[in-house]
Amino acid sequence: MKKKLIIANWKMNPVSEKEAVKLARAEDFSNVVIAPPFPFLSVVGQTIEKAALGSQDIFWEKKGAFTGEVSAGQLKSVGVKYIIIGHSERRMLGETDVTINKKAEAALKEDLRAILCVGEPWSVRKRGIAAAKKFVKNQLQKDLISIKKYKLKTKNLIIAYEPVWAIGAGRADKPAEVVEMAKFIKAVLNFKFTIQNSKILYGGSVIAKNVKAFLNRTEIDGALIGGASLRPKEFRTIATVNI
Ligand code: PGA
């Protein structure tokens, strides 16, 4: 079976460069993308030999007076290959579908791999999977709206389905429902954007204990790991899981 893609989203962790290097060494597997905070990108990039480097965000302009922002070119220059875009924690801080679309566009134009995060809150999911699908479809349509217009190459587009209520909650979605959502996302991508081969990942409380149940499904191409990516021993089990 094909190796599954595992994204280690460290979020705003760890607290020092020294710890970041230690963690990167422990998570250096060929099917892994490590996404550390911006200040540690360079040193993590220099530490890893097998894993790929990812960033947790991007800005759409190339350079200039945009205090606090980071461009695709700058990220590429330190070895970044993957960009997480539209994570729900960023959406909660005010990121909108409009800015997420600009970021996805910027990443794809620069030949970076864009990991677009979508997923519904509990207020939607409690109404059932159909309501969740409608919510996710709406996000995809808005977040990818300019793809057709600019005829962007979408071979680098990856979708991470991350139900907001499952993130950091210790309560993962059910594999069967994730499979259903993954099929739905593939159908929306195909029908609306004629995108055929995007990887679909799952994220939300994936841990060593439950990872196999997700990754042994052919429809799920990998996992986005938050909390467990800060626990090297557990992360090794996740990254090397036999499926
Ligand atoms: P979690 O985070 O694994 O801690 O639930 C996942 C994510 O935020 O992508």
Residues whose N, C-alpha, C, O or C-beta is under 5 A from the ligand:
A	BS01	PGA	N9 A166 I167 G168 A169 G203 G204 S205 V206 L224 I225 G226 G227 A228
